[in-house]
Amino acid sequence: MSRTLHCAPVVVPVEGEPVRDGAVLADGDRIVAVGPRSEIDANGARVRDWPGVLLPGLVNAHTHLQYTDFADLATSGLPFALWIRTLTERRRAFGDAQWRESARRGVHEALRTGTTCVADVVTDAAVLPVLARSGLAGTAYVEVVGVVSARWPEVRARLAATLDAASSSVGVSPHALYSLGTDAARGAVALARERGLRLHPHLAETRDEGEYVTSGTGPFADFTRSIDMMFELLDGGSGRHPVDEADALGWLGPDAHVAHGVHVDAAGRATLRERGTAVALCVRSNAVLGAGDAPVAAYLAEGSPVAIGTDSRASSPSLDMIEEVRAVRELTVSQGFPPNGLSRRLVEAATIGGAYALGLADAGRLAPGGRADLAVFDVPTEGDPYDALVAHGAGRCVATVLGGRIVHRRVAS
Ligand SMILES: [Zn+2]
């Protein structure tokens, strides 16, 4: 592959200050230089002149691309417990070919909106080849869900075979504290760590989850009983907050990041921070499912590692990360966080914050040696580029470069 100089009125490397009249020189799938266009020796390189702001491809730190075709569920207005029951039922009617088609549509929506790296939760291993072929950076977290302890040995063998056969980066997602027996909850983590794989569970998403984990009662208890999943927590709960229970099960650590983190108090946030565990915020999904508002202002003020995810189309209006960032910003401001500099913090969360969550050194930033994954947004270039991206970037991704190749290109409307 030849060398290409990608130029834009503003280049935001994320690490380091924005560069006016900037450029990124890519050689094959790698970045070789970033800086003012006039200072880069691009002799012989093909030149691409983009409008607006160019930044690293965005990192979607929590999604389920295989649920892209379940978008009608996001507008169903169902409360969480009923929503997950409906999702579980709908799943039965889907086969491998449909999952792959749905995941493919998700990949395209991600690329069209400037996302080049994903933490994708994979419930059906049939979609793994779709993700591998997509070229997206990131990790497919193979999910363990709805497994009582007695079934764990059989599920373990299947999971181990899936992980060992994967041709691209995989991790393990123990789904949630309310959907696993103790042996599965502990065993999934052990299996991942034996292989040096990363973890990505859902945690503290709803108040009902808290009630179930602490005392074994409420809508989740009714649901699990109704589908005959007799988990240990049904017997009086753990007496612990979800974060403490996750910690006790070994789910937290610098090799893990959690999705949601909505119902987490100061002590829980401190635990996550001490473990080096990032939280992937999914505030639009939380709003759709009535899950509550994540304490984003507190996470930021306390210096917790945060990333941003859209969650799946089954609970989110889109996979557009900038739309998600804008919603996170609105929520954070409503919680009293100073708006000055906030857009920058959140664009960082959607780039290097996500890379940290996934344990990736070469994503979410523009730097020599890193992957040539870029996103270009046709937004105003006067003033603060972070504010411009967050306020105007949704739906305005005009180019996405993945591993040095232009995979999406659109004339601005
Ligand atoms: Zn999720």
Residues whose N, C-alpha, C, O or C-beta is under 5 A from the ligand:
A	BS01	ZN	D311
